[in-house]
Amino acid sequence: MKSIKALAATAVLATVSLSASAAPTTFFGEDPTTAGVLGPNSTTARNTFLTNLSGTGTEDFEALTGSQPFSLLFPGTTVALNATLAGTISLATSPSTGRFATSGTNYITASTGNFGITFATAISAFGFNGIDIGDFVTQQMTITLTDINGNATPFTVPHSLNIGNTDQATLFWGFVDAGNSYTSISFANAGGGDTFAFDDMVVGDVGQIVDPEPNGVPEPATLLLTALGLGLLGLRRKVK
């Protein structure tokens, strides 16, 4: 019986450990040179990100007018997801040097400094197309997620540096986190007076993340607990 209790305790500890180690899954693809469209690597990363979501909306900024702070609205599972976008940003309606919209004609242009998005309802997925990121900078962009408990987690966007000013580089960066929700996202673009653009933003809540066991294939945690359960059953039979 002691062996059974010990194994049961191990199962509980394993579950806690696996849950505690959960972290956002990030998606990234980059095309240092394009012909004024979202590049193939960026597109692949975006499409892979979107396969993890259902029922989300895309903000293409086509209906946006005026100056920041900008109010954005995304569909949610039970309520609409209201967001406020503010900082060193502005609305652009036509192409500029190295920058362009990846759909329609409008996009957001951001200069060196900080800007961010705050959410009235916590979200668990976010992604965007970035354009002309990586010229005139010496470090990669940092994106910091702040969760519902006030914990901040920074991520470095691993884009190339010293990209040509007219190369029309594109990238996609996004994250999905079924185990946590976030109330704000901040961007820090490394110095040098750089200006870049982003477009086609996707936001989703935890209810819009699809089943993490596609095609009936269990997650590693599920497999581990199943194996431990079989072990408990075997020991119980031996005790009898």
Secondary structure, 3 states (H helix, E strand, C coil): CHHHHHHHHHHHHHHHHHHHCCCCEEEEEEECCCCCCCCHHHHHHHHHHHCCECCCEEECCCCCCCCCCEEEEECCCCCCEEEEEEEEEEEECCCECCECCCCCCCEEEEEEEEEEEEEEEEECEEEEEEECCCCCCCCCCEEEEEECCCCEEEEECCCCCCCCCCCCCEEEEEEECCCCCEEEEEEEECCCCCEEEEEEEEEECHHHECCCCHHHCCCHHHHHHHHHHHHHHHHHHHHC
